[in-house]
Amino acid sequence: MNVSAGVEGASAKKSGADAAYRMVTRSADLVEIAARARAAGRFALDTEFVMEDVYEPELCLVQMALPDGMFLIDALTKVDLAPLWDLVTDPAVETVVHAGQEDLAICAAAAGRPPRKVYDVQVAAGLVGPIYPISLSKLTQQVLHVRMHKSQTLTDWRKRPLTEDQLRYAAEDVAHLLPIRDKLHARLTKLDRVSWAEEEFAVFEQMPLYARPPEDRLRRVKGTGSLSGSELRAALDLMAWREELAGRLNRPARAVLKDHLLVEIARHGWTRMEQIRSLRGLNLRKDHLREMCEVLEKSAKQPPAPRTGHRSVRSEHPLDGVLISLLTAVLRSEAARLDVAYSLLATKQAIQGVVEPFVDGGLDKLAESPLLMRGWRGEAVGRTLRKILRGASAIQVNPSGQRAPLRIRRLASSRPGNRPSAERETSDDGR
């Protein structure tokens, strides 16, 4: 099929869900489709884009599934996508996605405002099952017992015309999302975890998720945590210059100047070409290298950058590793007991956020509300963690065959002056 065919001239095809799709290349047709989605109150969304060799992702195809039809929108034609951006940012319309952050980032950049009312089925699946992240094909098979045919993962979506196989592949990416959403939501409702999902979905409505400030992006670069204020200033200015040059060249920022080279240059405080040009892996033209040196010379005259958001350097305490290992084991066991994905429940950084303040100042320090002590995570495991750190619970290995490998037991209260006794336990399963 020729992807440039209009809606009225396109023949219906069958997706993996045995559902017809229509091609869309006219703005008027997208206006009509958006109105139908708004009337339905929800739609499923996926996109196909290219980002490996360009500065900004190049949107090529948009897939939409409504309760009564599927549509493939050729984004490389002159179709006006504004009605789509309005849908994604409408708080009255639910946008259903699978692992949708990159798709939603394209929408946020085009609309200039964040998405609203997002429902990510990958996140929902992690709140009612043990796997996160989970591929769409595996999720579809588990929830709907439908096998997807993923055969076009290396397609260059910029090339036209797209083949029928490529279009069927694209359509299948949204064909199953609405029924998957409904089945997962029923499970969330049964387990009283809808509020857990809403808390996770709310993150998609925060613009910094898609347009992080330079300080936030720099904080994610390995090696910047130990930079001094003046070195941070150089790194920030280098990062801003790298973004600007990458935009000019339409190349990925890290292809222009790799992260480790950016940190190395900032750490040494170099400002001259002869100091920088010999770095292994540096592939800048002479005029761009001269630009960089001018940026570094100006940066050296600026006040040091504040360490806002950077964690202060802390010497590791002998208890850190032991407690991190202990709480990791407890959280993995609790995730199994609750049937939630451990990787969604906790990260090493989140566990450090509990252990380090506890080691430095005891339970009172946890009043700063680390991630594992607030929201749905606090509801699920916060009380258990506090009891373990307070010495009010004991940990036992569960008999073989039990779903949770560990058993957390609340120690019975003892008389003043007596230590709690493991022989006088009561179950702590009712946390």
N, C-alpha and C positions, 0 to 999 in steps of 0.2 A: 504493500500500500504506500502511496505517496503521502508523506506527512503533511504536505501543503494543501491537501484536499479540504474543502470547507465542510461544515457540519452536515449540510443537507446532502452532500455528495458522497459522504463516507459510508462504506458498508459496515454493518455490525460484525464484530468479531467476538469470539468467546475467550474469556479469561479462565484462569484456573478455577474460578468459582462459578464457571458456566454463566457469566453475566456479560451482556453486551456493553461495549464502550463506543463513544463517539469522539471523533477528532474535532478540535476547536481551533480555528485560526482567525475568527472574526470577533471583534470587540462586542458587537451587539449580542452574540450568542453567549459570551461570558457574562454579560449583564443579566441575561435571562437565567443562566445557571446559578448565579449568585443569589438572585431573588428566590429561586427554589430552595437553595441551601438555607437561606435565612428563614423561610417559611417552615422548613423542617426542623430548624433549631440546631442542626449539627451537620457535619460532613467530615469525611476522612481525607487526609492530605499526604501527599508524598511529592518529592521533586527529584529530577535528575539534573545534575550539574557537573561542571568540570572545575577543579580547583588546583590540580597538581602543578600546573605550569603558569598560573596567572596570579595576580595580586588579589583580586576579588573573585569569588566564585562566579562562574558564568552559568546562569540559569538557562537550561535547554528545553526542559519539558516539565509540566506540572500535571500531576494526576489527582483527580478529585473523585470521591465516591459519595453519592447521596443515597438515601434509602431507596430511591427509585431510579438510579442510573449512575453510570461511570463516564468520566470525561477525561480526555488527554488533551492538554492545551499546549500547543507549540509555542514556546516562549521566544523562539528565534524568528517568528513572524512579527507583524506589526500589531498584534493583538494587545490592547491596553489591559494590563493586569491590575489596575487600580481597584476594580471590584473585588478581586481576590484578597488584596491587602486589607480592604475594609472588612471583609468577612473574618479574617484571622485576628483582627484587632477589635472585633465586636464582642463585648462582654455577654451579649445575649445569644451568641452562637458558639457551640462547642466544636473545637477543632481536634479531631482524633488523629494521632500520629503514632509511629513506632520509632523510638530513638530519634526524636524529631528536632534536637537542638540545632543541627546544621540547617535543616529545612527552615526552621523558624527564624534563624539568624538572617537568612536571605529575606524573609518577609519583614523582619524588624528593620533591616537596613533600607529596604524599599519604601516602607511606610513611614519611617522616622519615629515610630512608637512601638512599644512592645506588644506581643501577642496577648490575648486574653482568653480565658476559659479553655485552656489546653488540657487534653486527656491523652497521656502517653501510655500506651498499652504495655510497653516494656517495663515501665516503672510499676504499673499496676500488677503485672505478673510477679515482680520481685517482692511485692507485699503479701502475696498469697501462695508463694512457692519458693523453692530453694535456689533458683538460678537467676542471676542478674550479672551482666547483661545477657539477654537471650535473643537469638536471631529470630527474624520474622518467620522463616520457614519452620524452625523448631517450635515456635509458639503456635503457629497455625496448626501444625500437626498435633500438638498436645491438646489444644483447646477445641479445635473443630474437627480433628481427625482427617484433615485434608493435606495432601502432599503437594507442596509447591515445586515448580520446575525452575530452578535458579540457574540459568545458562548464559546470561548476558552481563555478567558482573564486570567485564572489562570493556564494555561498549564505550566508544567515543560518541557521546550524545550530541556533539556539535555537527556531526556529519549527516547530510541529507541526501537521498531519502532514507528514513529509518525502515528497517525490514518489518514484516509482520511479526516475526519472532520477537524482535526488540519491543515492539508496541505491546504485544501480549505480556511480555515480562514486566513492562512498566505498569500496565493495568493491574496485573496480579498483585503488585505491591500495595494497592489500596483496596482491592476487591474484598478482602477478608477483615479489614480493620474494624468496621462497625459491628459485625457479629462477635468478633473477639472482645471488643470493648464491653458489649452487653453481658457476655458470660463472665468476664472478669469482675465487672461491677456487681453482678449478683453475688459472686463469692465474697467480695469486699463487704457488701451489705450484710451477708450472713455472719461474717466474722466481726462485724462492727468496726471496720477499718476504713470506711469511706473518708473519715476525717484525716486518716493517715495519708491517703492518696491525695486529698485536697492540699495538704501541707506540702507535699512534694511537688505537685503541679503548680503551686503558687510561685515556685522559683522561676518558671518559664515566663512570668509576667514582669520580671525585673530586667530593665534595659541593660544594666551592667553585665548580665550574662552574655549579651551579644556584642556589646561595645565597651570592653573593659578599659578603664583609664590606664595611661602608661605605667603609673606606679603599680597597679595591680598586675599588669602583664609582666613587668620586670620582676616582681616578687616570685613569679612562677618560673623564672629562669634559674637554672642550677648555678650555684656559686655566688649569687648576689647577696646571700644572707650575711656574709662576712665582710662586705664592702664598707669602707668608711663613708662618712657623709660626702666628702669631696669626690670619692670614687663613685658613689651612687649618683651624684649630680652628672658626672661624665657619662655613666651608663644610661641614665634617663635621656640625656641630650642625644646620645648616639642612637638610642632606640627610636626617638622621634625622627631623626634624620634618616635612619634606615627605612622607616615606614614611608616617608615622603619620597625617597629615591625608588623604593619598590613600586609605589604607585606610578611614578613617571615611567619606569621600565616595564610595568605590568608583569612583574615577576613576584613570586612569593618572597616575603621579607627575609626569611631565613636563608633563601638562596642568594640574596644580595650580600648578607653578612651573617655568618653562623653565630648562634648564641654564645658558644664558648669563646669565640674570637672577640665578640663584643665585651664580654666580661674581662678577658685578658687585657685588652687595650685599656679599659677603664681602670682596672686594678693597678696597672703600671703607671698610669697618668701620662702616657705618651701623647705627644702633640705634633711630632715631626714625621715626615714621610719616611726618612731613612730608618726610623725606629719601628715603623709599622709594616712597611712593604715586604719585609722578609718573612712575615708570619706564614707558616704552612697552612694552606687551605684558603688563603685570602685571594679572591679573584675580582679585584676592582680595577676599572680603568684608571689611568693616571689622573684624569680630571675629577673622577669621583673620589679618588684617594685624597686629592687636594681639598675637595669639599669637606671630607671627613676631618682633615687636620684643622681646617678653619673652625669647624664646629667644636672640636676639642680645645682649641686655643681660647675660644670664647667661654666655653664651659669652665675652664680652669680659673677664670676671673670671677665666676659667680659664687655666691655663698653655698656652703655644703647643703645637700638635700636632707630634709628630716627623714628619719627612718620610720615614717608612718606605715603601719601595716606589717613591717618586717618584725619577725620574732627576735627578741633580744637573745644574744648568745648566752647560753646556759651550759654550765659544766654538767656532764652526765653524772647522776648520782648512782651509787651501787645498786639501789633498789629499783631503778628505772626499768632495767631489762627484765628483772624477775616479775615485777608487777605487770608490765606490758604483756609478757608471755602468759601470765595467769589470767588476766582479763580477756586476752584474745581467746584463750581456751574456753572461758566462761561464755563469752559472747557467741562463739561458734556453736556451742551447745545450746544456748538459748535461742539462737536463730533456727536451729533444727527443731527445737521443741515448739516454737511458734509457727514454724513453716513459713519463714521469711528468708530472703536471700541475705546471707551474711555480708556480702559485698555492698549491699544497699544499706544494711543496718549500721555497719561500722567500717572505718578505715584506720590504718595505723596512726595517722595524724589525729583522728578523733579520740583514739585510745590514749595517745600522748597528752591530749587536752584534758584528760581526767587524771592520769598518773602524775604528771609533773607538778600541777598545783597541789595535789594531795601530798606528794613527797615533800614539797617545799613548805607547806603550811597546814596540812591535815584537812579534814573534811570541811572546815570553815572556808577554805580557799575555793571549794567547789561552788560557792555561792555565785561565782561569776558565770555560772550556767554554761559549761561546755556542751558541745553538740549532743553527746550521749545522755545528758541530764535534762534535756528540754524537748518539748514537742512530742511527737509520737514515739521517738526513741526513748525519751524519759519515761513515758507511759509504759513502754514495753520492757525496758531493762534498767532504767535509772534507779529504781528502788532496790533492785537486786544488787547492783554495783555498790551502792552506798552501804548496804548491810555487810557485804563481803569486806569492804575497806574498813568498816567499823568493827569487824570481828564478831558480828552478830549472826553470821551464817556459816555453815560448814559446806564443803564441797566433797561429794562422793562420786566414785565411778559407778555408772548405771550398769545393771546386769546386761549381759550380751543380748542383743536383739532389740533393746530399747531404742527409740528414735533419737532421743537426746543422749549423747555420750556421758554427760555429767548430770548429777542431781544436786540441786542447791537446797540445803536444809536449814531452816531457821532454828537456831539454838534456843531452847526453852529458857525463860528468865530464871535466874538463880537468886538466892537470898543475898543481901548485901554482904560484900566481902568474899563471896564465892565466885569462882570463875564459871562461865557457862559450860555445861557438860554436853559432850557429843552424845552421851547415852540418853540425855533427856531432850530429844529433838522433836520438833513438829515440822510438818511439811511446809515449804515456802512456795509451793506451786501456785498458790492463789494470789501471788503478788498483785 
